[in-house]
Amino acid sequence: MVTYTTEIQYYTTNQRIIGNCNVITFVNTGTITMYVNNFPVTAGNSFTIAGNQNELDLTEYLIDFRGSTIGEVYVIKKINR
């Protein structure tokens, strides 16, 4: 049996985040387009990167609101144990 934990973080400013997980999802709950490593995520949408079983994503992600002060994003990670 594979076990995992779920981590949920909320950000309103630009951040650098290390994946260190099997699945990562960025949920844009704000009213502006945000960028994850220059990939646009429009308001109300999400962006997920999922690995195969037993894979670990070590990517450093940059959450960028491009100078806006009204950005909102939830980052959800599935972390295998």
Backbone hydrogen bonds, N-H to C=O, Kabsch-Sander energy under -0.5 kcal/mol:
donor,donor_aa,acceptor,acceptor_aa,energy
5,T,79,I,-2.6
7,E,77,K,-2.4
9,Q,75,V,-2.4
11,Y,73,V,-2.8
15,Q,63,I,-1.5
17,I,61,Y,-2.9
19,G,59,T,-3.2
20,N,57,D,-1.5
21,C,57,D,-1.2
22,N,78,K,-2.9
23,V,78,K,-1.3
24,I,49,I,-2.4
25,T,76,I,-2.4
26,F,47,F,-2.7
27,V,25,T,-0.5
27,V,74,Y,-3.0
28,N,26,F,-0.6
28,N,45,N,-2.6
29,T,27,V,-1.0
29,T,72,E,-1.0
30,G,72,E,-1.2
31,T,70,I,-0.6
34,M,41,V,-2.3
35,Y,64,D,-2.2
36,V,39,F,-2.4
37,N,35,Y,-0.6
37,N,62,L,-2.3
39,F,36,V,-1.8
41,V,34,M,-3.1
44,G,28,N,-2.1
45,N,42,T,-2.0
47,F,26,F,-2.0
49,I,24,I,-2.6
51,G,22,N,-2.5
55,E,52,N,-2.1
57,D,21,C,-3.7
58,L,56,L,-0.6
61,Y,17,I,-3.8
61,Y,59,T,-0.7
63,I,15,Q,-3.0
63,I,61,Y,-0.6
64,D,35,Y,-2.6
64,D,62,L,-0.6
68,S,65,F,-1.6
73,V,11,Y,-2.1
74,Y,27,V,-2.3
75,V,9,Q,-2.9
76,I,25,T,-2.7
76,I,74,Y,-0.5
77,K,7,E,-2.8
78,K,23,V,-2.6
79,I,5,T,-3.1
79,I,77,K,-0.6
80,N,78,K,-0.6
81,R,3,T,-3.1
